[in-house]
Amino acid sequence: MKIQRIVLLSIAPLLLVVGGCAEKEEGEKKASAEKMAPQVKASSATASRWYSDEQVARGGALFQQHCASCHKEDASGSPDWKKLNEEGKLPPPPLNGSAHTWHHPLPLLRQVVRNGGIPMGGSMPAFKDKLSRDEIDEILAWVQSHWSDKIYATWNQINQRATKGEG
């Protein structure tokens, strides 16, 4: 089981490059994350969040300092985040629950912040030499505080499946 998680976490970046986390059909407009969430069981829709208000507050300041210049102050990212830019890179996606960030478990989100998005076709720099693990978690807490309860509950199920047995 642990080997399956390791394999899943190691191929996830490749899947991001290949699929760009885009919807399967090109003709689809923005697929609403809210529409994808009804498969969530009612009991998980009230899942408590893993972070504290203090982490969110500290994370907001860190996000503004390190992330807002690309992902925008409100975490809305680039409107055409699924299309390659002039440099052939993926632009910064929204982190507010309207794009793909919520599809990924916490270990992968941490890995992307630590190691950057370049391995996945983006241009996000690595922050492993600028931010501590706690600071990365605080930024992720602030980001997730922008997600609706439905989106968070769906993410929580994804995260629990991916991290089952860890810790």
C-alpha positions in Angstrom: 0.0 0.0 0.0 2.8 2.4 0.9 4.5 1.6 -2.4 1.3 2.5 -4.3 1.3 5.9 -2.5 4.9 6.5 -3.4 4.3 5.6 -7.0 1.1 7.8 -7.1 3.0 10.7 -5.6 5.9 10.3 -7.9 3.9 10.1 -11.1 1.5 12.9 -10.2 3.8 15.6 -11.5 4.1 13.7 -14.8 0.3 13.6 -15.0 0.2 17.3 -14.4 2.5 17.9 -17.4 0.6 15.5 -19.6 -2.9 16.4 -18.7 -2.3 19.9 -17.4 -5.0 19.1 -14.9 -7.3 20.3 -17.6 -10.8 18.9 -18.2 -10.9 15.9 -20.6 -12.8 17.6 -23.3 -11.3 20.7 -25.0 -14.7 22.2 -25.7 -15.7 22.3 -22.0 -15.6 25.8 -20.5 -14.6 26.2 -16.9 -15.7 23.0 -15.1 -17.1 24.2 -11.8 -15.4 22.6 -8.9 -18.7 22.8 -7.0 -20.3 20.6 -9.6 -17.6 18.0 -9.2 -18.0 17.9 -5.4 -21.5 16.2 -5.1 -19.9 12.8 -4.9 -18.8 13.8 -1.4 -20.7 12.1 1.3 -22.7 14.4 3.5 -20.8 13.5 6.6 -17.5 14.6 5.1 -18.9 18.0 3.9 -18.3 19.2 7.5 -14.8 17.9 7.7 -12.8 20.0 10.2 -9.8 21.7 8.6 -6.3 20.7 9.5 -5.0 24.2 10.1 -5.6 26.9 12.7 -6.7 30.6 12.4 -3.2 31.6 13.4 -1.6 29.6 10.6 -4.0 31.2 8.1 -3.1 34.7 9.4 0.7 34.0 9.1 0.2 32.3 5.8 -1.6 35.3 4.4 1.3 37.5 5.0 3.7 34.9 3.6 1.5 34.4 0.5 1.5 38.2 -0.1 5.3 38.3 0.2 6.2 35.2 -1.8 3.3 34.2 -4.0 1.0 37.1 -4.8 3.2 38.6 -7.5 2.3 35.5 -9.7 -0.8 34.0 -8.2 -2.4 37.5 -7.5 -3.2 38.9 -4.0 -6.6 37.0 -3.9 -5.1 33.7 -5.2 -7.1 34.0 -8.4 -4.1 33.2 -10.6 -4.0 33.6 -14.4 -7.2 33.5 -16.3 -5.7 31.3 -19.0 -3.8 29.0 -16.6 -4.3 25.9 -18.8 -2.8 27.4 -21.9 1.0 27.5 -22.5 2.4 31.0 -22.5 4.9 32.5 -25.0 7.7 30.7 -23.2 5.9 27.4 -23.5 5.2 27.3 -19.8 2.0 26.9 -17.9 1.0 30.2 -16.2 0.3 30.4 -12.4 -3.1 28.7 -11.7 -5.7 30.0 -9.4 -5.2 28.6 -5.9 -8.6 29.7 -4.6 -10.5 26.5 -5.3 -11.5 27.3 -8.9 -8.6 25.4 -10.5 -6.8 22.1 -9.9 -4.9 22.7 -6.6 -7.6 21.0 -4.6 -7.1 17.8 -6.6 -3.8 17.1 -4.9 -3.0 15.7 -1.5 -1.0 17.8 1.1 2.3 16.0 0.5 2.2 16.8 -3.2 1.2 20.5 -2.5 4.1 20.8 -0.1 6.5 19.2 -2.7 5.4 21.6 -5.4 6.1 24.6 -3.1 9.4 23.2 -2.0 10.6 22.1 -5.4 8.8 24.5 -7.7 6.6 23.9 -10.8 9.3 23.8 -13.4 9.4 19.9 -13.4 5.6 20.0 -14.2 5.8 22.5 -17.1 5.3 25.7 -15.1 7.7 28.4 -14.1 7.2 28.5 -10.3 10.6 28.7 -8.5 11.5 26.4 -5.7 11.0 27.8 -2.2 12.9 25.1 -0.2 15.7 27.6 0.5 13.4 30.5 1.3 10.6 28.9 3.4 10.5 26.5 6.3 8.2 23.5 6.3 6.0 25.4 8.8 5.9 28.5 6.6 4.9 26.3 3.6 2.1 24.8 5.7 1.0 28.3 6.7 0.8 29.4 3.1 -1.2 26.3 2.2 -3.5 26.9 5.1 -4.2 30.4 3.8 -4.8 29.1 0.3 -7.2 26.4 1.6 -9.0 28.9 3.7 -10.3 30.3 0.4 -11.9 26.9 -0.6 -15.6 26.3 0.0 -16.6 23.6 2.5 -17.6 21.3 -0.5 -14.2 21.7 -2.2 -12.3 21.2 1.1 -14.4 18.1 1.9 -13.6 16.6 -1.5 -9.9 17.5 -1.1 -9.9 16.0 2.4 -11.1 12.7 1.0 -8.4 12.8 -1.7 -5.8 13.7 1.0 -6.9 10.9 3.4 -6.8 8.3 0.6 -3.3 9.4 -0.5 -1.9 9.7 3.0 -3.6 6.7 4.7 -1.0 5.0 6.9 1.4 7.9 6.9 2.4 9.6 10.1 
